[in-house]
Amino acid sequence: GIIYYELFLRYYKEALAYCHFPYAFHTIGSSMAVKASVYCKAGGMNKRKAGEDFYFLNKVFHYGKVIELNSAIVYPSARVSTRVPFGTGRAQQNFMEKKDESFSTYSFNSFEDLKSFFECDLYEKKLDQLLLPPSVIQFLNENDFENKLTEIKNNTTSKQQFQKRFFDRFDAFMLLKFVHFARDNFYPNQNILNEVNKWMLKTQKPLISSEKEQLIYYRDLQLVK
């Protein structure tokens, strides 16, 4: 169970990097440190019962440079817990209850669609001038993103400023919201072995035949970056 869950965490990070999201960092079950000044700017740690690391880091990313310390790896523990509705402990509990030898995760198609969106010239063109995937079009419409995009353009004078403000709006939370929207309406969750191998194909890496070997590959990959 913990092999599947750690593989999911590492797959998600690499999928974010694949679609050119600027904050492609581990945000769940993370080991983290911040300067006191940044901690204050972010309003301190939130009091959420779950996902507090994700929400905190999502705010911190916008305040400056983020550095990964890759000389060591923190491994998630295979402990079972029902204290919170999601996360490592809950995933282990679900795995034990289902006694299932497979594990499903977000379809790689969702990140393909995001890549198409992020690669568009959003600064120079309007949304209706862009050839976007149906999943992205519907998500943007349901979240009134065209007005948000206009607001961003009206308050920036360069493409660099625009990019910064754009990803302040389309942040890690909005991206995860899209992935869930795409899962529920376009691309149902798929077997993690297959989705990781889709990433392997797109990034010109060799296909791997087991989840454990995929995890070892991701550990080595993320250790040396």
Disulfide bonds with the S-S distance in Angstrom:
none
